[in-house]
Amino acid sequence: MGEMHTVHLKKFPAADGVRGVAVLIVLMAHALVMFIPATRPYLSGTGKIGVWLFFVLSAFLLTNKFLKTGLNKHSLMEYVFGRTVRILPLFLIAASFYYSLGYYDFGTLLKVVSFQEGFAHLWTIPVEFKFYFLLPLLILIFNKVIKHFGITSLLIITGVLIISARYFYPEINIPGNSIETRWYISSFLVGIFTSYFLARFNLTSRKLGIPIAFCILGILIAIPSFSNMTLNFVVLDNLPTSYMTLSLLWAVFIYLSIHDSGFTSKILSSQIMRMIGSHSFSTYLFHWFIFSELAKRYSDSFGWMFISIISSLIFGAIISTLIEKRIEKLRHGIQNKILIPPR
């Protein structure tokens, strides 16, 4: 077996750019169906394209970090503390924010914050947070497999796990916006394997615009209205549950983006895309408020639709700067003082 290595996040400046792509997809999809009701039959579920990218990217980056630090007591403590403080405080603030504005009653608030029920776009947070507790176990298994049997066996094991997950939890039975991780575990598995694959097959930087363009085209074709318009038939009948196909395409996109030195890399590594990506969590949590409030007043208006997108990005940046970054600073301070690496 070849030498395993990791790609340091500092050497992957496009990571925030990819987050930016994910949140822009969600914003555009939600804005279109909320402001332009006539698009709903054609674009229903397209926001989930960005969600699947978030899932794959999250699993990929967290796995890469474990491959760098190793799976030990210290790394686990840092991981659990880091993920908890990274996600829960801002999520609780967002859930309370929607409650304070009358989007749901107090009983629903308790169910939302205790991960018993989802609300609108907030259903994704319980899905990903529950996955965090499963990831170390999967990495422990994957480490054993690749150490003793190699990357090909790991691919087979990953395939078996994905097939098993799809057998016991078939996508056709997924409840709408389910908060249960088991329905989407295949997306996370794809992200985990991509990290191991990168550690084994890290390419030299090169211009990869053509294969990246094919990935993007494949993602567009996955949208039923687009494939019907361009190919005269529908490739995927049910886009909201077609997470496996889209997750594989996004995994290839991420892998190629890491090694690209051309146009895609310049876009994803640009200051604007990295900034949008760094604020993506706050933007994602709070954009629903701006969209829903403006859409009620200015339906069927492309102008107000674009204003809502820009406003959401600005509002997300403000929330990120005033709240999220301060929480992150506190988290890093506590980690540096308490979770000191063993000497």
C-alpha positions in Angstrom: 0.0 0.0 0.0 1.3 3.5 -0.9 2.1 6.1 1.7 -0.9 7.8 3.3 -0.8 11.5 3.8 -3.3 14.3 4.4 -4.1 17.6 2.7 -3.8 20.4 5.2 -6.7 22.8 5.2 -4.3 25.7 4.7 -3.3 24.0 1.4 -7.0 23.8 0.4 -8.0 27.5 0.2 -11.0 26.4 -2.0 -12.7 24.7 1.0 -14.5 27.9 2.1 -15.2 28.6 -1.6 -16.9 25.2 -1.9 -19.0 26.1 1.2 -19.8 29.3 -0.6 -21.0 27.3 -3.6 -23.2 25.2 -1.3 -24.9 28.1 0.4 -25.4 30.0 -2.9 -27.2 27.0 -4.3 -29.5 26.9 -1.3 -30.1 30.6 -1.5 -30.8 30.6 -5.2 -33.1 27.6 -5.0 -35.1 28.8 -2.0 -35.3 32.4 -3.5 -36.7 31.2 -6.8 -39.4 29.0 -5.4 -40.4 31.5 -2.7 -40.4 34.6 -4.8 -41.4 33.2 -8.1 -44.2 30.6 -7.3 -44.4 29.5 -11.0 -41.0 27.9 -10.7 -42.0 25.5 -7.8 -43.1 22.6 -10.1 -39.8 22.8 -11.9 -37.3 23.5 -9.1 -38.8 21.7 -6.1 -36.1 20.2 -4.0 -33.2 21.9 -5.8 -32.0 23.5 -2.5 -31.0 20.0 -1.4 -28.3 19.9 -4.1 -26.5 22.4 -1.9 -27.3 20.4 1.3 -25.7 17.2 -0.2 -22.6 19.3 -0.9 -22.5 20.5 2.7 -22.8 16.8 3.9 -20.1 15.5 1.6 -17.7 18.4 2.3 -18.2 18.2 6.1 -17.5 14.5 6.2 -14.5 15.0 3.9 -12.9 17.8 5.9 -13.5 16.2 9.4 -12.1 12.9 8.2 -9.0 14.7 6.8 -8.5 16.3 10.1 -8.6 12.9 11.9 -6.2 11.5 9.4 -3.9 14.4 10.3 -4.2 14.2 14.1 -4.9 10.5 14.5 -7.7 9.0 16.5 -6.8 9.3 20.2 -8.2 10.6 23.5 -7.0 14.1 22.9 -8.2 14.4 19.3 -11.6 12.9 20.3 -12.0 15.4 23.2 -11.0 18.3 20.9 -13.4 17.0 18.2 -16.4 16.6 20.5 -15.9 19.9 22.2 -15.1 21.7 18.9 -18.2 20.4 17.0 -20.5 21.0 20.0 -19.5 24.6 20.5 -19.2 25.2 16.7 -22.8 24.1 16.0 -25.1 24.2 19.0 -24.9 27.8 20.3 -25.7 29.5 17.0 -28.3 26.8 16.2 -30.0 27.5 19.5 -29.9 31.3 18.8 -31.4 30.8 15.4 -34.1 28.5 16.7 -35.0 30.9 19.4 -34.9 33.8 16.9 -37.6 32.1 14.8 -39.7 31.3 17.9 -39.5 35.0 19.0 -40.9 36.1 15.7 -43.8 33.7 15.9 -42.8 31.1 13.4 -43.7 28.4 15.8 -44.9 27.9 19.4 -42.8 27.1 22.5 -43.6 23.4 22.3 -42.2 23.3 18.8 -39.1 25.3 19.9 -38.4 22.6 22.5 -38.7 19.9 19.9 -36.5 21.8 17.4 -33.7 22.4 19.9 -33.8 18.9 21.2 -33.6 17.4 17.7 -37.0 15.8 17.8 -38.4 17.9 15.0 -37.2 20.0 12.1 -38.4 23.4 11.0 -38.0 24.5 7.4 -34.3 24.4 6.5 -33.2 23.7 10.1 -33.8 20.0 9.6 -30.2 19.6 8.3 -28.6 20.6 11.6 -29.8 17.5 13.6 -28.8 15.3 10.7 -25.2 16.5 10.6 -24.8 16.8 14.3 -25.9 13.2 14.9 -23.4 12.2 12.2 -20.6 13.7 14.2 -21.0 11.0 16.9 -20.9 8.3 14.3 -17.8 9.6 12.5 -15.1 8.4 15.0 -16.4 4.9 14.9 -16.4 4.9 11.1 -12.9 6.2 11.0 -11.8 3.5 13.4 -13.2 0.9 11.1 -11.8 2.5 8.0 -8.4 2.8 9.5 -8.3 -0.9 10.3 -9.4 -1.8 6.8 -7.0 0.4 5.0 -4.1 -0.5 7.2 -4.5 -4.3 6.7 -6.1 -4.6 3.3 -5.5 -1.3 1.4 -7.6 1.2 -0.5 -9.3 -1.3 -2.8 -10.8 -3.2 0.2 -11.8 0.1 1.7 -13.7 1.0 -1.5 -15.5 -2.4 -1.3 -16.3 -1.9 2.4 -17.6 1.6 1.7 -19.7 0.2 -1.2 -21.2 -2.5 1.0 -22.1 0.0 3.7 -23.7 2.3 1.2 -25.7 -0.6 -0.4 -26.7 -1.8 3.0 -27.9 1.6 4.1 -29.9 2.0 0.9 -31.4 -1.4 1.4 -32.5 -0.9 5.0 -33.4 2.8 4.4 -34.4 3.1 0.8 -34.5 6.6 -0.5 -38.0 6.2 -1.8 -39.2 6.0 1.8 -37.4 9.1 3.1 -39.9 11.3 5.0 -39.8 14.9 3.9 -36.9 16.8 5.5 -36.2 13.9 7.9 -33.9 14.8 10.8 -32.7 11.2 11.1 -29.1 10.7 9.9 -29.6 7.1 8.9 -31.5 8.3 5.8 -28.5 10.3 4.5 -25.6 8.2 5.8 -24.5 7.4 2.3 -23.7 11.0 1.5 -21.4 11.1 4.6 -19.8 7.8 3.7 -18.9 9.2 0.2 -17.2 12.2 1.9 -15.3 10.0 4.3 -14.0 7.7 1.5 -13.0 10.7 -0.6 -10.7 11.9 2.2 -9.0 8.5 2.3 -8.8 8.3 -1.5 -7.2 11.8 -1.5 -4.7 10.6 1.2 -3.7 7.7 -1.1 -4.0 9.4 -4.5 -3.0 13.1 -4.2 -2.3 14.5 -7.7 -0.1 17.4 -8.7 -1.9 20.7 -9.4 -3.1 21.0 -13.0 -5.9 22.6 -15.0 -9.0 20.5 -14.6 -11.6 22.7 -16.0 -13.0 20.2 -18.5 -13.7 17.4 -16.0 -15.0 19.9 -13.4 -17.3 21.3 -16.1 -18.6 17.7 -16.7 -19.3 17.4 -13.0 -21.3 20.6 -13.0 -23.2 19.5 -16.1 -24.1 16.2 -14.4 -25.4 18.1 -11.4 -27.5 20.3 -13.7 -28.9 17.3 -15.5 -29.9 15.9 -12.2 -32.5 18.7 -12.0 -35.6 17.1 -13.7 -36.7 20.3 -15.4 -33.2 20.9 -16.8 -32.8 17.3 -18.1 -36.3 17.4 -19.6 -35.6 20.7 -21.3 -32.2 19.7 -22.7 -32.5 15.9 -23.2 -36.3 15.5 -23.6 -36.4 13.0 -20.7 -36.0 13.1 -16.9 -32.8 11.6 -15.6 -33.8 11.6 -11.9 -37.5 11.4 -11.1 -37.2 12.5 -7.5 -34.5 15.0 -6.9 -35.0 15.6 -3.2 -34.2 11.9 -2.4 -31.5 11.4 -5.1 -28.7 12.2 -2.6 -26.5 9.3 -3.7 -26.0 10.4 -7.3 -25.4 14.0 -6.3 -23.1 13.1 -3.5 -20.9 11.1 -5.9 -20.8 14.0 -8.3 -19.9 16.5 -5.5 -17.2 14.2 -4.2 -15.6 14.2 -7.6 -16.0 18.0 -7.8 -14.3 18.4 -4.4 -11.4 16.1 -5.3 -10.8 17.8 -8.6 -11.2 21.3 -7.1 -8.3 20.5 -4.7 -6.0 19.7 -7.5 -7.2 22.4 -10.0 -4.9 25.3 -10.8 -7.1 26.8 -13.4 -10.4 28.8 -13.6 -12.3 26.9 -11.0 -9.5 27.2 -8.4 -9.3 30.9 -9.0 -13.1 31.3 -8.4 -13.3 29.1 -5.3 -10.2 30.6 -3.8 -11.3 34.2 -4.6 -11.8 36.5 -1.6 -15.5 36.9 -2.3 -16.2 33.1 -2.4 -14.1 32.4 0.6 -15.9 35.2 2.5 -19.3 33.9 1.5 -18.1 30.4 2.6 -16.8 31.6 5.9 -20.2 33.1 6.7 -22.1 30.2 5.2 -23.4 28.7 8.5 -24.9 32.0 9.8 -26.2 32.8 6.3 -27.9 29.3 6.1 -29.5 29.6 9.5 -31.0 33.0 9.1 -31.7 33.4 5.4 -35.2 31.8 5.8 -36.3 34.8 7.9 -35.4 37.4 5.2 -36.8 35.3 2.3 -40.1 34.5 4.0 -40.7 38.0 5.2 -39.9 39.7 1.8 -41.6 37.0 -0.3 -44.9 37.7 1.5 -44.7 41.3 0.4 -43.0 41.1 -3.0 -44.1 37.9 -4.7 -43.3 37.5 -8.4 -40.5 40.0 -8.3 -37.0 39.0 -9.6 -35.7 42.3 -8.3 -36.8 41.7 -4.7 -35.6 38.1 -5.1 -32.0 39.3 -5.8 -32.3 41.9 -3.0 -33.3 39.0 -0.6 -30.2 37.0 -1.6 -27.9 39.9 -1.1 -29.6 40.9 2.1 -29.2 37.3 3.4 -25.5 37.3 2.6 -25.0 40.7 4.4 -27.1 39.6 7.4 -25.2 36.3 7.5 -21.9 38.2 7.5 -23.1 40.4 10.3 -24.3 37.5 12.5 -21.1 35.7 11.7 -19.0 38.7 12.7 -20.9 39.6 15.9 -21.8 36.2 17.2 -20.3 33.2 15.3 -16.7 34.5 15.2 -16.8 35.4 18.9 -18.1 31.9 19.8 -15.3 30.5 17.7 -12.7 32.7 19.4 -14.0 31.5 22.8 -13.9 27.9 21.6 -10.3 28.2 20.5 -9.3 29.9 23.7 -10.8 27.1 25.8 -9.2 24.5 23.6 -5.8 26.1 23.9 -6.0 26.4 27.7 -7.7 23.2 28.7 -7.4 20.7 25.8 -3.6 20.9 25.7 -2.0 18.3 23.5 0.0 15.7 25.4 3.7 16.1 25.3 
